[in-house]
């Protein structure tokens, strides 16, 4: 079991790696048991961690600001850059959304130095695109996420 499509692809590529030399070794008497084990391998299955959204469903929808909240870890595969580029394209084709301005809040986990650098690059890109980024929040407790979501559209 894995918890993402990226991890599934990675694990499956390891499990089903084909190597002629190693395949031949499975015909040798001490390793012959591996042949049946390898044949029985099944692809990894994605099991997403449970996420209780009942409290979020209770948040009121009225009296909210013009804020977009993106909640995802700051990892390359989450591609926050594309979100900023898409918003920039929207604002370019619909200038009426400039007043009042739409504020963006990017929230998520940051695992390492590379993720922290990615956050800095996102802040720079937002400035270049003239997008108002309210916050780039890293590694905040869930309560902060809920409070932030309460004020977003």
N, C-alpha and C positions, 0 to 999 in steps of 0.2 A: 504494500500500500504506500502511496505517495500523496503529497498534498498540493501538487500543482502540475500543470501540463508540461512545464519545463523539466521538472524533476522526473516525470514519467518518461519523457523522451530520453533523458539522460540514462536512467536506470535501464530502460528497454535496450538502449544501444549497448550497454555493458552486458546485459544478460544474453543478448542475441548476437554478440560480436562473433564474426566468423573468421577463424584463423585456420588455414589448411594444416599447418604443422601440428597445432594443438588438437585438431580434429583427429589426425592420424594417431596421436598418443592415446586417445580413448579406446583404441583397439588393442592396446597392450594389456596383458593380463592384470597387472595391479590397478589399472585405471579403467577397466572395462565397465565398472559400475557407474562411472560418470556419464556414459552414453545414454543410459535410461533416465538418469536424473536430468540431463540437459534436454532430452526430448519431452520431459514432463513440464518444463518451464512454461509459465503463462505470463502474458504481459502484465505489467504493473497496473493497478487500478487506482484511480484518483479518488481520494476521500477528503473532501474539503472539511476543515475544522468547523464545528458548529458555531453559529453566530446568532445569539439571541437578539432579534430585532424588535421584540415586542415593545420595549421602551421607546425606541425610535418611532414606531408607528403611532405612539401617543403624542408626539410633538405637534403643537398647533401649527397650522399652515398660514394663518393670517399674521399681519404685522411683521413681516420679515423684510430684511434689507435685500439689496441687489448684490447678493454674495453667492459665489460658487465655491463649494467646499469639495475638495478631492481628497479622499482618505485612502491611502495606499502606501506601502513601504517604498522608500526611495531607492528602488533597485532598477537596473537598466531595462528589464523586461516590462516594467510598469509604464515606461515611456511618458513621463510627465511633460516632456518637451512638446510632444504632439498635442497635448491638451492646450498648452499655451499658444501654439501655432494655430490651432483650430479657433480659439477664442479671438486671436488677432485677426484672422480671416473674417470671422463673424462681425467684429467691430468695424472692419474696413468696408464690408458690404452693407452694413446697417448702422450708419452713424447715429441714429436715434438712440442707440443703446449706450452712448457716451454720457448722456445726461439724464439722471444721475449716473455716475460711472459704476460699472460692475467691478466688484472687488473679488479677488481670488484668494482663497486660503488653501494651501497645500499642506496636508498633515500626514504624517506617517512615521514609521520606524526607520532608523538609520543604524545599520549594523557595524559600519567600519569607516575608515578614512575615505574610501572611494565614494561611499554613499554621502558623506558630509560634503565632499567636493562636488558631487552631483547637485546637491542643494544649492551650493554657491553658484554653480553654473545656471541653475534655473532662475535664481534671483537676478542674475545678469541678463539673461534672455528676456525676462519679463520687463526689465527696464528698457532694453533695446526695442521691444515691441510696444512700449508705452501702455503696459497693462499694470493696473494697480494691484499689487500683491499685498494683501493685508498682513499675512503671516506665512512663513514657511516653518511649520512646527515639527520638530523632531522628537520622537520618544517621549511624548506627553502621556499622562495617565488618561484612561478612558473617559473620566469625568470631564476633562478639558475638551475632548472630542465631542461629547454630548452637548456641552454648553455652546460650543462653536456651531454645531449642527442646528441648534435651536434658533439661531439667528440667520440661517441661510435659506435660500430658495431652492 
